[in-house]
Amino acid sequence: MVGNNVSHSNKRTKRKFNVNLFTKKFYWVEEDCWISLSISASGLRTINKIGLDAALKQAAAKGYLNA
């Protein structure tokens, strides 16, 4: 997404709003392996709340997974 930085004198310059992504490694107990995910901050909160396996199943059902 793009927008403007607005200075005190009301000059406008273009800027980008980047996605809040992290590269994080998780231990997947059900598969007994480590996986590396590029995940947003809200996705990280979801994994902490419902667990990795349930979050992966939910993402697959919604079609968010590439693999």
MOPAC internal coordinates of N, CA, C and O (Angstrom, degrees):
PM7 1SCF
backbone

  N    0.0000 0     0.00 0     0.00 0    0    0    0
  C    1.4337 1     0.00 0     0.00 0    1    0    0
  C    1.5250 1   107.42 1     0.00 0    2    1    0
  O    1.2310 1   120.63 1   -35.79 1    3    2    1
  N    1.3072 1   116.40 1   144.21 1    3    2    1
  C    1.4615 1   120.87 1   178.53 1    5    3    2
  C    1.5142 1   109.73 1  -117.36 1    6    5    3
  O    1.2310 1   121.62 1   -21.94 1    7    6    5
  N    1.3241 1   114.51 1   158.06 1    7    6    5
  C    1.4590 1   120.65 1   178.89 1    9    7    6
  C    1.5081 1   109.15 1  -161.49 1   10    9    7
  O    1.2310 1   120.80 1    21.17 1   11   10    9
  N    1.3148 1   116.08 1  -158.83 1   11   10    9
  C    1.4504 1   121.82 1  -178.16 1   13   11   10
  C    1.5165 1   111.10 1  -124.70 1   14   13   11
  O    1.2310 1   121.20 1   -38.63 1   15   14   13
  N    1.3565 1   115.31 1   141.37 1   15   14   13
  C    1.4513 1   120.85 1   162.24 1   17   15   14
  C    1.5155 1   105.99 1   -85.66 1   18   17   15
  O    1.2310 1   119.96 1   -48.36 1   19   18   17
  N    1.3066 1   117.69 1   131.64 1   19   18   17
  C    1.4642 1   121.00 1  -179.46 1   21   19   18
  C    1.5208 1   107.70 1  -116.29 1   22   21   19
  O    1.2310 1   120.84 1   -61.16 1   23   22   21
  N    1.3353 1   116.01 1   118.84 1   23   22   21
  C    1.4576 1   120.92 1  -178.66 1   25   23   22
  C    1.5281 1   110.39 1   -82.08 1   26   25   23
  O    1.2310 1   121.02 1    -3.53 1   27   26   25
  N    1.3262 1   115.65 1   176.47 1   27   26   25
  C    1.4675 1   121.39 1   179.33 1   29   27   26
  C    1.5232 1   111.11 1   -62.05 1   30   29   27
  O    1.2310 1   120.47 1   146.45 1   31   30   29
  N    1.3511 1   116.70 1   -33.55 1   31   30   29
  C    1.4647 1   120.66 1   178.86 1   33   31   30
  C    1.5249 1   112.01 1   -85.01 1   34   33   31
  O    1.2310 1   120.28 1  -171.31 1   35   34   33
  N    1.3453 1   117.07 1     8.69 1   35   34   33
  C    1.4678 1   125.16 1   176.66 1   37   35   34
  C    1.5349 1   113.10 1    70.97 1   38   37   35
  O    1.2310 1   119.97 1  -159.41 1   39   38   37
  N    1.3507 1   117.66 1    20.59 1   39   38   37
  C    1.4630 1   120.29 1   171.33 1   41   39   38
  C    1.5118 1   107.84 1   -74.04 1   42   41   39
  O    1.2310 1   120.39 1   -36.44 1   43   42   41
  N    1.3117 1   116.86 1   143.56 1   43   42   41
  C    1.4634 1   121.12 1  -177.68 1   45   43   42
  C    1.5299 1   109.55 1  -117.83 1   46   45   43
  O    1.2310 1   120.86 1   -51.75 1   47   46   45
  N    1.3306 1   115.97 1   128.25 1   47   46   45
  C    1.4579 1   121.96 1   174.79 1   49   47   46
  C    1.5194 1   107.95 1  -126.36 1   50   49   47
  O    1.2310 1   120.68 1   -33.12 1   51   50   49
  N    1.3173 1   116.30 1   146.88 1   51   50   49
  C    1.4597 1   121.21 1  -176.61 1   53   51   50
  C    1.5289 1   111.43 1   -69.32 1   54   53   51
  O    1.2310 1   120.63 1   -33.65 1   55   54   53
  N    1.2979 1   116.40 1   146.35 1   55   54   53
  C    1.4540 1   123.35 1   174.85 1   57   55   54
  C    1.5144 1   108.79 1  -147.13 1   58   57   55
  O    1.2310 1   121.03 1   -14.68 1   59   58   57
  N    1.3458 1   115.64 1   165.32 1   59   58   57
  C    1.4585 1   121.79 1   177.72 1   61   59   58
  C    1.5154 1   110.03 1  -114.24 1   62   61   59
  O    1.2310 1   120.77 1   -36.16 1   63   62   61
  N    1.3152 1   116.12 1   143.84 1   63   62   61
  C    1.4489 1   122.64 1   172.09 1   65   63   62
  C    1.5288 1   106.60 1  -101.42 1   66   65   63
  O    1.2310 1   120.52 1   -73.99 1   67   66   65
  N    1.3287 1   116.61 1   106.01 1   67   66   65
  C    1.4613 1   121.18 1  -176.70 1   69   67   66
  C    1.5273 1   111.22 1   -86.79 1   70   69   67
  O    1.2310 1   121.23 1   -24.33 1   71   70   69
  N    1.3213 1   115.25 1   155.67 1   71   70   69
  C    1.4555 1   122.01 1   178.68 1   73   71   70
  C    1.5246 1   108.80 1   -74.18 1   74   73   71
  O    1.2310 1   120.82 1   -38.25 1   75   74   73
  N    1.3171 1   116.04 1   141.75 1   75   74   73
  C    1.4586 1   122.05 1  -177.97 1   77   75   74
  C    1.5351 1   108.83 1   -86.25 1   78   77   75
  O    1.2310 1   120.28 1   -98.67 1   79   78   77
  N    1.3539 1   117.07 1    81.33 1   79   78   77
  C    1.4592 1   122.58 1  -176.29 1   81   79   78
  C    1.5189 1   111.58 1  -109.30 1   82   81   79
  O    1.2310 1   121.27 1   -33.64 1   83   82   81
  N    1.3259 1   115.18 1   146.36 1   83   82   81
  C    1.4521 1   123.49 1   175.51 1   85   83   82
  C    1.5200 1   108.10 1  -127.05 1   86   85   83
  O    1.2310 1   120.27 1   -31.21 1   87   86   85
  N    1.3396 1   117.09 1   148.79 1   87   86   85
  C    1.4596 1   121.64 1   169.04 1   89   87   86
  C    1.5256 1   105.87 1   -99.95 1   90   89   87
  O    1.2310 1   120.79 1   -62.77 1   91   90   89
  N    1.3191 1   116.10 1   117.23 1   91   90   89
  C    1.4623 1   121.22 1  -172.21 1   93   91   90
  C    1.5168 1   109.24 1  -132.86 1   94   93   91
  O    1.2310 1   120.35 1   -39.36 1   95   94   93
  N    1.3301 1   116.93 1   140.64 1   95   94   93
  C    1.4628 1   122.07 1   176.06 1   97   95   94
  C    1.5218 1   108.86 1   -99.25 1   98   97   95
  O    1.2310 1   121.10 1   -44.66 1   99   98   97
  N    1.3356 1   115.50 1   135.34 1   99   98   97
  C    1.4577 1   122.46 1   178.97 1  101   99   98
  C    1.5181 1   108.79 1  -125.92 1  102  101   99
  O    1.2310 1   120.85 1   -33.89 1  103  102  101
  N    1.3220 1   115.98 1   146.11 1  103  102  101
  C    1.4588 1   120.67 1   173.23 1  105  103  102
  C    1.5178 1   107.68 1   -93.61 1  106  105  103
  O    1.2310 1   120.68 1   -61.30 1  107  106  105
  N    1.3316 1   116.31 1   118.70 1  107  106  105
  C    1.4523 1   122.98 1  -178.52 1  109  107  106
  C    1.5231 1   107.63 1   -95.08 1  110  109  107
  O    1.2310 1   120.47 1   -76.35 1  111  110  109
  N    1.3273 1   116.70 1   103.65 1  111  110  109
  C    1.4661 1   122.53 1  -173.15 1  113  111  110
  C    1.5168 1   111.58 1   -64.97 1  114  113  111
  O    1.2310 1   119.85 1   139.70 1  115  114  113
  N    1.3314 1   117.90 1   -40.30 1  115  114  113
  C    1.4676 1   121.70 1  -176.81 1  117  115  114
  C    1.5209 1   112.02 1   -63.39 1  118  117  115
  O    1.2310 1   119.79 1   144.86 1  119  118  117
  N    1.3296 1   118.01 1   -35.14 1  119  118  117
  C    1.4681 1   121.82 1   179.64 1  121  119  118
  C    1.5275 1   112.29 1   -99.91 1  122  121  119
  O    1.2310 1   119.90 1   175.20 1  123  122  121
  N    1.3404 1   117.80 1    -4.80 1  123  122  121
  C    1.4569 1   124.36 1   179.77 1  125  123  122
  C    1.5271 1   111.62 1    55.01 1  126  125  123
  O    1.2310 1   120.51 1  -128.92 1  127  126  125
  N    1.3503 1   116.62 1    51.08 1  127  126  125
  C    1.4560 1   120.91 1   179.01 1  129  127  126
  C    1.5299 1   110.08 1  -153.15 1  130  129  127
  O    1.2310 1   121.28 1   -16.02 1  131  130  129
  N    1.3292 1   115.16 1   163.98 1  131  130  129
  C    1.4566 1   122.00 1   174.42 1  133  131  130
  C    1.5206 1   108.25 1   -93.70 1  134  133  131
  O    1.2310 1   120.44 1   -41.54 1  135  134  133
  N    1.3339 1   116.77 1   138.46 1  135  134  133
  C    1.4629 1   120.81 1   174.93 1  137  135  134
  C    1.5198 1   108.07 1  -126.67 1  138  137  135
  O    1.2310 1   120.96 1   -30.91 1  139  138  137
  N    1.3170 1   115.77 1   149.09 1  139  138  137
  C    1.4527 1   122.21 1   179.78 1  141  139  138
  C    1.5241 1   107.33 1  -111.56 1  142  141  139
  O    1.2310 1   120.60 1   -56.11 1  143  142  141
  N    1.3345 1   116.45 1   123.89 1  143  142  141
  C    1.4586 1   121.69 1  -178.04 1  145  143  142
  C    1.5175 1   110.55 1  -120.94 1  146  145  143
  O    1.2310 1   120.67 1   -39.11 1  147  146  145
  N    1.3139 1   116.32 1   140.89 1  147  146  145
  C    1.4556 1   121.93 1   167.70 1  149  147  146
  C    1.5211 1   105.55 1   -93.58 1  150  149  147
  O    1.2310 1   120.26 1   -70.91 1  151  150  149
  N    1.3180 1   117.10 1   109.09 1  151  150  149
  C    1.4547 1   121.60 1  -164.79 1  153  151  150
  C    1.5254 1   110.07 1  -132.70 1  154  153  151
  O    1.2310 1   121.03 1   -33.63 1  155  154  153
  N    1.3280 1   115.63 1   146.37 1  155  154  153
  C    1.4594 1   121.17 1   177.37 1  157  155  154
  C    1.5237 1   110.21 1   -81.30 1  158  157  155
  O    1.2310 1   120.95 1   -10.53 1  159  158  157
  N    1.3214 1   115.78 1   169.47 1  159  158  157
  C    1.4592 1   120.78 1   179.63 1  161  159  158
  C    1.5274 1   110.70 1   -65.14 1  162  161  159
  O    1.2310 1   119.87 1   141.85 1  163  162  161
  N    1.3241 1   117.85 1   -38.15 1  163  162  161
  C    1.4644 1   119.97 1   178.60 1  165  163  162
  C    1.5231 1   111.00 1   -70.16 1  166  165  163
  O    1.2310 1   119.91 1   146.20 1  167  166  165
  N    1.3393 1   117.78 1   -33.80 1  167  166  165
  C    1.4545 1   121.11 1   175.45 1  169  167  166
  C    1.5221 1   112.10 1   -66.03 1  170  169  167
  O    1.2310 1   120.93 1   143.66 1  171  170  169
  N    1.3229 1   115.82 1   -36.34 1  171  170  169
  C    1.4605 1   120.30 1   176.95 1  173  171  170
  C    1.5248 1   110.70 1   -64.89 1  174  173  171
  O    1.2310 1   119.90 1   139.20 1  175  174  173
  N    1.3236 1   117.79 1   -40.80 1  175  174  173
  C    1.4616 1   121.30 1   176.52 1  177  175  174
  C    1.5175 1   111.14 1   -64.78 1  178  177  175
  O    1.2310 1   120.25 1   142.99 1  179  178  177
  N    1.3427 1   117.14 1   -37.01 1  179  178  177
  C    1.4650 1   121.01 1   178.03 1  181  179  178
  C    1.5200 1   111.01 1   -64.28 1  182  181  179
  O    1.2310 1   120.15 1   136.60 1  183  182  181
  N    1.3355 1   117.32 1   -43.40 1  183  182  181
  C    1.4638 1   120.97 1   178.63 1  185  183  182
  C    1.5234 1   110.20 1   -63.63 1  186  185  183
  O    1.2310 1   120.00 1   139.52 1  187  186  185
  N    1.3246 1   117.60 1   -40.48 1  187  186  185
  C    1.4642 1   120.02 1   178.27 1  189  187  186
  C    1.5203 1   111.47 1   -65.73 1  190  189  187
  O    1.2310 1   120.02 1   150.35 1  191  190  189
  N    1.3172 1   117.57 1   -29.65 1  191  190  189
  C    1.4628 1   121.40 1  -176.42 1  193  191  190
  C    1.5306 1   112.42 1   -82.55 1  194  193  191
  O    1.2310 1   119.94 1   129.73 1  195  194  193
  N    1.3529 1   117.72 1   -50.27 1  195  194  193
  C    1.4666 1   119.96 1  -173.06 1  197  195  194
  C    1.5212 1   113.82 1  -107.30 1  198  197  195
  O    1.2310 1   119.89 1   171.03 1  199  198  197
  N    1.3278 1   117.82 1    -8.97 1  199  198  197
  C    1.4573 1   121.28 1   179.64 1  201  199  198
  C    1.5196 1   112.09 1    98.73 1  202  201  199
  O    1.2310 1   121.07 1   -21.91 1  203  202  201
  N    1.3211 1   115.55 1   158.09 1  203  202  201
  C    1.4633 1   121.64 1  -174.98 1  205  203  202
  C    1.5218 1   112.26 1   -67.07 1  206  205  203
  O    1.2310 1   119.70 1   133.17 1  207  206  205
  N    1.3237 1   118.17 1   -46.83 1  207  206  205
  C    1.4594 1   120.86 1  -176.65 1  209  207  206
  C    1.5331 1   111.62 1   -63.09 1  210  209  207
  O    1.2310 1   120.39 1   135.51 1  211  210  209
  N    1.3271 1   116.86 1   -44.49 1  211  210  209
  C    1.4670 1   120.49 1   179.29 1  213  211  210
  C    1.5252 1   111.14 1   -66.62 1  214  213  211
  O    1.2310 1   120.21 1   142.81 1  215  214  213
  N    1.3326 1   117.20 1   -37.19 1  215  214  213
  C    1.4632 1   120.43 1   179.18 1  217  215  214
  C    1.5226 1   111.42 1   -67.65 1  218  217  215
  O    1.2310 1   120.07 1   141.39 1  219  218  217
  N    1.3487 1   117.47 1   -38.61 1  219  218  217
  C    1.4591 1   120.69 1   177.75 1  221  219  218
  C    1.5242 1   111.34 1   -66.84 1  222  221  219
  O    1.2310 1   120.41 1   139.83 1  223  222  221
  N    1.3401 1   116.83 1   -40.17 1  223  222  221
  C    1.4688 1   120.07 1   177.28 1  225  223  222
  C    1.5153 1   111.09 1   -64.55 1  226  225  223
  O    1.2310 1   120.39 1   139.79 1  227  226  225
  N    1.3285 1   116.87 1   -40.21 1  227  226  225
  C    1.4609 1   121.25 1   179.15 1  229  227  226
  C    1.5313 1   110.98 1   -65.99 1  230  229  227
  O    1.2310 1   120.06 1   139.37 1  231  230  229
  N    1.3348 1   117.49 1   -40.63 1  231  230  229
  C    1.4643 1   121.59 1   178.67 1  233  231  230
  C    1.5266 1   111.31 1   -67.30 1  234  233  231
  O    1.2310 1   120.02 1   142.43 1  235  234  233
  N    1.3305 1   117.57 1   -37.57 1  235  234  233
  C    1.4629 1   121.15 1   178.17 1  237  235  234
  C    1.5255 1   110.72 1   -67.54 1  238  237  235
  O    1.2310 1   120.37 1   142.14 1  239  238  237
  N    1.3294 1   116.89 1   -37.86 1  239  238  237
  C    1.4590 1   120.29 1   179.64 1  241  239  238
  C    1.5178 1   111.68 1   -66.77 1  242  241  239
  O    1.2310 1   120.42 1   146.63 1  243  242  241
  N    1.3254 1   116.80 1   -33.37 1  243  242  241
  C    1.4626 1   120.92 1   179.32 1  245  243  242
  C    1.5291 1   112.68 1   -86.23 1  246  245  243
  O    1.2310 1   120.29 1   172.40 1  247  246  245
  N    1.3419 1   117.04 1    -7.60 1  247  246  245
  C    1.4576 1   121.46 1   177.36 1  249  247  246
  C    1.5138 1   113.75 1    83.05 1  250  249  247
  O    1.2310 1   119.34 1  -154.73 1  251  250  249
  N    1.3294 1   118.86 1    25.27 1  251  250  249
  C    1.4565 1   122.14 1  -178.66 1  253  251  250
  C    1.5130 1   113.53 1   -84.99 1  254  253  251
  O    1.2310 1   119.41 1   162.46 1  255  254  253
  N    1.3299 1   118.74 1   -17.54 1  255  254  253
  C    1.4567 1   121.22 1  -175.76 1  257  255  254
  C    1.5279 1   110.53 1   -85.68 1  258  257  255
  O    1.2310 1   120.78 1   -41.36 1  259  258  257
  N    1.3233 1   116.11 1   138.64 1  259  258  257
  C    1.4671 1   121.91 1   180.00 1  261  259  258
  C    1.5164 1   111.61 1   -85.16 1  262  261  259
  O    1.2310 1   119.90 1   148.53 1  263  262  261
  N    1.3187 1   117.80 1   -31.47 1  263  262  261
  C    1.4599 1   120.61 1  -173.70 1  265  263  262
  C    1.4998 1   112.88 1   -87.84 1  266  265  263
  O    1.2310 1   120.10 1   180.00 1  267  266  265

